[in-house]
Amino acid sequence: MHQLERVTNLLALLLSARRHVTFEEIRLGLKGQYPENLVAARAAFERDKGILRDEGIPIDSVVLGGDQAGTTGYRILRSEYELGDIDLEPDEATALRIAVATIRIGQTWSLEALWKVDQDVAEDSDRPGTTPIIASLPVDSRLPFLHQSLAARSVVSFTYNDKSREVESFGLLARGGWWYLVGHDRSVNELRTFRVDRISGEVNVGEAGAYAIPDGFDVQAVFPNDPKQLPDNVDVGSDVAQVLIDASDVGVVLAQYGTDAVVEERADGSMVFDIPCSNVRAFDQWLFGFVERAEVLAPPMLREHVVEWLEGIGGTR
Amino acid sequence: MSRRGPRPVNVRLRRLLVMLPWLQERGTVSTAEMAAHFGMSVDDLIADLTLASLCGVSQDPRDLIDLWVDEDAVHFGIPKYFNKPLRLTAPEAFSLVASARAAQNLAGAEIGSALERAVAKVAHSMGIDDDNQLVVELEPPTAAKELAVAAAGRREVHLEYWTPARGESEERRIVPVEVFSEGEHWYARSLDLVVGEERTFRLDRIESFELTDTIHQVDLGPRREWFADETTHVTLEMDPSWMWVLEQYPGVRVDESRSSKRKSWVVVNVTVTNERWLQRLLLRLGSNARVISPNSWSSLAADTARDVRRRYSK
């Protein structure tokens, strides 16, 4: 017998059970489907249960009393298994279809979710074809658990920068190709931001309802949009740098910072811009994108830092 | 010809549990339509449904899932077990909500409002009343929507495009086929009409553009993982604590089969689009990385640093 057939039979049996049923009763019910040998049968049953649980199927197990004292009984409550009525209006279903066709999250999760919530017969013809605009969001296997913890107000624990963290999640933000978790880090009693892909290992989700998100919390507002504005511990004497950009590249900086950032326009078409440099490492990454077409004019400490960096690579005096 | 391996049991089960209630709603459906809806081959569909028709709490025909396949259609009889889909899993709920939130950045107000209501209903079905703390920022440049319109109609577009390698702009004639985001940037995958080949244009480098009414028949096939048009493979050795600089780029692989001559450094293979791209990367990595191959670029970092350093000698 194919394992899929046996697992489907097991699922049907557990869904139909009016009370918790024991492994022996399951084995009797699914006559001949589990091996004769008890150890092998138990192992196969555990594997089947594992497949069902991995698929998110809630198997309720209890230790029974009475005649069956000490044995474990299993069942699946239909109310726990079945998706509730969502009753999407036609325009809502269409909008979700467009969203799923437009956004890629690197997995088939969205499409599988759509199949579940959008079972309506009437709208089959109203499906988007190939879409000419597609946005990709980064994916990380920990994100669903962080989202779940956020929704349930469960404290999450994980390792970040080699330190154990216990975090009350206040918000999840996708920005600039990365996902960030913002929340209250109980380990240091402060609001902290964590880049999700830099979390090491698994995320453990605690009990629901463990905290409240502060009123009016705005995940976008607490996290500066420009990484160069995130303060670090490097003091270069100012939070703003004057950077001379060659005429060939001024268009890029104007698109990023606008004309308000222009300090000086020179006759050759080059321009001096005010650029945030609170985070020197982020500033360096931005600056070196221009290679030889940009020059830090001020503050002097930042200019000296750039020179030292270049000399470290081999750009001798 | 490559042979596909057997489909995993969990994948087939997941699909069955969503297909059976869908089929129950419809009663009779053509196998071709059903296979297309669930993105599988007709053969795989028939194999899975035939197997499902043998399933139930016992082998008594009255207990089996009541469906049968004949000719080109599949029929569902009396509902017994899987009347509704399984509730959304954590990954499915996350993905659907995140997709909807992201799409709200791209959609018009009408669709945005419908999406908001849809997400609220989905969240409510999961027992979540407030899901506003998941935010997706996706700000397509103004060109994105118009170029998407051009892509949908395969319309020719004339544009002024700034090329960083040369630091100058030039006129291009293209037919966009797809507008997409990757990391923090937006791109238009296109047929370049001058060279007659596929080229990918970064939207923030388009200085101006104009849609024409000229329509072309263009099919460029699926997008490649790494969409630069010409690439070179470069091997670096580097301090692993600086890997974050490379995180934003596709085509980066740590080569664990090779060890670096420097203690605790790692060997990394990088896909490089052009010399200037590599110059930028090497400046960003500083003294924390070194080119191993190709030899022709082994002194590129020092040469580039020297050129840039010269500006600071004035």
Interface residues (C-beta under 8 A of the other chain):
Chain A: H2 Q3 L4 E5 V7 T8 N9 L11 A12 L13 L15 S16 G29 K31 I51 D54 E55 G56 I57 E80 Y81 E82 L83 G84 D85 I86 D87 L88 E89 D91 E92 A93 T94 A95 L96 I98 A99 V100 T102 I103 I105 Q107 W109 S110 L111 E112 A113 L114 W115 K116 V117 Q119 D120 V121 D124 P132 I133 I134 A135 S136 L137 L143 P144 F145 H147 Q148 L150 A151 A152 S169 F170 G171 L172 L173 A174 R175 G176 G177 D197 R198 I213 F217 V219 Q220 D246 S248 D249 G251 V252 A255 D284 Q285 F288 G289 V291 E292 R293 E295 R303 V306 V307 W309 L310 E311 G312 I313 G314 G315 T316 R317
Chain B: V9 N10 R12 L13 R14 L16 L17 V18 P21 W22 E25 R26 H37 F38 G39 D48 L51 A52 L54 C55 G56 V57 S58 Q59 I65 K80 Y81 F82 N83 K84 P85 L86 R87 L88 T89 A90 P91 E92 A93 F94 S95 L96 V97 A98 S99 A100 A102 A103 N105 L106 A107 E110 I111 A114 L115 R117 A118 K121 V122 A123 S125 M126 I128 D131 Q133 L134 V135 V136 E137 L138 P140 A144 K145 A148 V149 A151 A152 W162 P164 G167 E168 P176 V177 E178 V179 F180 S181 E182 G183 E184 D204 R205 E207 W244 V245 E247 Q248 R276 Q279 R280 L282 L283 R284 G286 S287 S299 A301 A302 T304 A305 R306 D307 V308 R309 R311 Y312 S313
